Amino acid sequence: MPSSPEAANGADQARAQAIDLLRGRPNPFENLVRPQRPDERFADLHVPALLREPRELLLQIIDTYRLPRYTGACDLPDTRVVIVQGARGAGKTHMLDSLAHRPDGKAQVLVRPGLYDAKVPFEEYLLNHLVNTLLAEDPVQGHKPFADLAAQLTRRLLRLAVRDLGPTDRLFACSPSRRQRLRLLWSGGEALSARFNRFAADLAGNSWGTDFDGLSERHDLPPEFLPKLVEGHVKRHEAGTTALSAVRRLLYEAMAKFTLRGEEDAVNRFLEADYTPEGARPFFRADVVRQQLHALVEACALVQLPVVFAFDNLEGFLAPQNRFDAEVARAFMDNLAQAVDGTRGLLLVLFAEQTLLREVDRNTHQFALDRIRQGVPLHARGPIDRIELKPPVFDEVRQLIAERVDRLLKDFAEKDRLPAGFPYGKAFLDDLAGRRDLELRNKMLRLRDEYSQVIYDRKPPPDPNPPPPPDWGPLLERTWTDSLAAADRRLQGSPVSQLKDLHAGLGKLLQQAGPVELEGWRLAEVQPQVPVGDHPAYGVVTVIDWQPVGDQAGGEPPPAARVGVGILLAGGPGMPRDLRAKFDVFQKKELRVNCLVVLSSRSPDAEDQVAELPAGTRQVWDEVSRRRRAVIRPVTQDDLRWMLAVPEWLDGLQRASDQPVPEPTLRSFIRQRCPSLLQAALPPVPERTAAHAD
Amino acid sequence: MQTEELVRQTRPVDGLAVSRALQDLLPLSWQITTERGKPVPLSSAGYVLHFGRTYHFRAKAAVEGGPLPDLRLASWPPFVTRRGDTLTVSRHGRPALRALPFAVTRPSGRLGVLKAPYEVFCGDLEVTCTFSDQPKGIELTCPVVVRMRWGLGFVTLVLLGLLFGTLLAFVPRAWHEYMAGSGLAADPVELWISVRDHPLFWLWPLATAAANTALGLTLNVGRLWRRSRELQARYDSRHPRAT
C-alpha cells in the first residue's frame, strides 16, 4: 500500500494509465467462459495454480502407467477407472486439456472417444478409438502419435536385427559384387562387419533421431536394405501361428514400412489384414480384436507411453438430448467393469457431473461398481478412484487475476505500482472471496463482467425474463461447418480406420432425421453399428427397419424391410474381403436382415456400380448376390464427410448450448443437408436390383 | 503294478511376454579372436582359422554394463576341441567380456601334412549364450573355415610340385638305366648328375610345381566358393526379399 500522498498519487496515476492501456486489449476472462471448445491458445490461457492439486494427482495416476521396464503382459498395470467429478463449470474439460498440455512434456496417448454405442463390443470400441487417436494428428504435438511410436520401435527392431546378423550374414547383407565376393573368399570381411557395429551403435544412440535415410547413407547401406532386414528379423523371431504372433508380425512390419519407406497405407494394410495362417481356420473376431488391442498397448508400453481413455462427454453418451438413458448408462458401466477385468494397461478416466454420476450409480449393477471403484494405488495414498474438482479458493482466483492481467501488461513499466487484485476493487474481491461455493466458470463470469465494467465501462445486460427463444440457425451452421472440416481431416488419413465411426454417424444421422417417410417407406428403427462376421476391421453394418406406408398402387403393401447398410471402403486386395464381410450380415440369422445396401465411394458417377468393381470383388458380388437381395449404391466424399460429421456436430451443439436444440429443428436441418444419404439407406427395389432374392 | 511319478514338461514361455523380435537376447557383439584377443580374419566362408592354434569365442553383455553371458559350446565340427573353462576378460578392472577357448586340431590320418595345402575344412561352431535374466539361452552360429596360411600353402605346393617333378624326371631314367644294365644304375649320384645335365630336366619340376599350385588353389577356391554359397543361401532364407 502507498505510504505517502505522493506514492498514493503515483499509484493512482499508474492505475489510470494501466486502465487506459487495457481498454485497447481484449477481456482476458472471456476465453475460459466460452463453453468447452478446444482452444488453440491453451498455453496462453492456462493458469497452473487453478486445479493444481487434482491435476497433479491425475498426472501422478497416469504416470503409474508409464513403465520403466516391460517384459510382458504381467508388467502392465491393471486396467482401472478413475472418475473426475465436479459440478457443471467446475473445469473438467479444462483439466482434460491441461493433461494434454502437461507441463513436464512427458508423452502419453490421450484417447478422447466422442461416441458410444452399446451394441459394439467394448474392446472393439476401445481399439477403434485408440487406432484413430494414434493415426490422427495430435493437436498439441502437431503430428501423428503413431509416427513417433513406429519410428522408435522400428529403430529398436533395426538395432536388434543388425545384432542378430551373423558374421557372414553381414557380408551378404551388403550385396557384394562378383569381384568383391571373390576377394571376400580369402578375408577382408572385418571392415564390412565393423560397419554394422557402428550402425548398431548409431541406432542405439539418439543423435540421428528418425533420419533413417541419412543413417543408411552414412553407413553406405542401400536404402531398400533396412525394411528387408526388419522384415527378416520379425519373421524369424515372431514366427508363431497364434493370433497375437500374427498381429505383432503385421504390426511391426507396418511400422517399419511406415517409417522406412513412408508408406502411409501400411497401417491400413495391418488393420485390414487377414491374420489367418495358411491352411488354418480363421481366428475368432473377439480374439483378433483383443490381440490387436494388446499389441498396440504393448507397443505403447515399450516406449513408456501410458494409454489413457478420457471420457469427457459422459453427458452426451448417457444423457443425449438431456434425457438420462438408464439402459445405456448400465451398459456403459458394465462394459467399463468388463474392461477392468479383461484388459491390462489402460487407464479409463471419466469426467462427469456429480448429478449425472449419482444417477449412473443408482442404475449400475453392484458387480460393475465394485470393479469401477477399485482405483489406482498411489504411493502412501492408497487406491484413488475419484477425484473431486472443488470450487477454486480465493488464493487461486487471485493468482488467476494476476496471471491473466500480467500477460496484458507485459510492456507496462509501472506494473509494480499497481495494487494487488488490479483492476478489481476491494469490495468486489471481498465479495468474491466470500462466495466459496461458486464454481470456477461462474467466478470467471463474474470476473469477466466486472472487468468489462471497470475497464470498458460497460455494464452487463440485465437478465431478460423470460429469455427470448434462441436463434438456432447460426449455431447449427457454425457447428456444422466446424464438424465438416474436422471430418474432412479424418477422412484424409485412413478411411478404413474410420469405418466404424462412419457407421455410427450414419446411424445417428438417420436417428435424428426420423421419423421420416420416403418413397412409400417409413423409417422405424436404426441400429448404428452391428458387428458381423469375423473380420474386425470390415465386419460392421448399420441395420435399418423400414415400414411400408400409404396406399400401394398394386393393392397388397410390401412387407416391412430390414436393411443392412455396409460401406465399402477398402481398395486393392482388401476389397473382396471387405465386400464378403458385408455379406456376413446374412449369416447372422438373429438379425433377420432381408437385404443389403452396399455404399461404395469408388465411382460415384458410374451408372452401373457392379460393372465398376474390380474382377475379384465382382466375383464375390456375383457369387453372393445371386442368392441374396443386395444392391450397390454410390456415395460421394461429401456423403462420407456428413456421416463422420454428424456425431461431432451433435456433440458440439450439446456443449455449445445450455439448453437442448429442439428435435424438429435438428430434423429439418439434417433432412435439408443430407437428403442423398436418406435415399441411399432405402430398401432396394426388386426390379432395379442387380440380383433378386431367392 | 508299480506306479511312477509324472514327469512334467517344463512350463512353456509366457505367450504374452514381449515379442522376441524386440528383446535384447543377443550380446552387444561377439566374435572369434586369437588367444591374445586379436580378431581373426573374416571371409565370406566364415572366420578363417588355422590348425594347431587356440582361439577364443568372445561375447559381451546384452546391454552396456549388463551381466555377462554364460557360454557353452553346443555343437562343433570335428576339427575343433574345447580348451579349458570359460574365461572372464576384464578391462579397467571390470569384467568386460566372456571368452570360450577352443583349439583347432587336424583330424589324424596318414599323409596329413601332405594333404594340408589341398584341404579346406568348413563347419559351424554353435555356442549357447545364456544371460542370467533370461529363461532360455540363444544359439549363436559362427561359421568357421580352417585352411593353411596362403603363403605357407603356396610354398608347400611349389615344393611338393618340384619334388614330384624331379622324381618324375629321375625315376624313369633310373629305371631305364637299370633295365639296360648300365653302370649308372648302380651309382645314384652319377645317375643324378647325368639326369640333371639333360637340357630339359628342369621342365618337369617347374611344370609340376605350377600345376600343383594351380590344383591346390582351385581345390581351395572351389571349396570356399561352395561354402560361401551355402552361407548365402542360409542368409537369403532368413531374409526374404522385402515386399
Interface residues (C-beta under 8 A of the other chain):
Chain A: Y70 T71 G72 A73 C74 L153 R156 L157 L160 R163 D164 G166 P167 T168 D169 L171 F172 A173 P176 R181 L184 L185 W186 S187 G188 G189 E190 S193 N197 E224 P227 K228 L229 E231 G232 H233 V234 K235 R236 H237 E238 T242 L244 R248 Y252 H294 E298 L302
Chain B: D14 G15 L16 A17 V18 S19 R20 A21 L22 Q23 D24 L25 L26 P27 L28 S29 Q31 P39 P41 L42 S43 S44 A45 G46 Y47 V48 L140 T141 C142 P143 W150 V221 L224 W225 S228 L231 Q232 Y235 D236 R238 H239 P240 R241 A242 T243
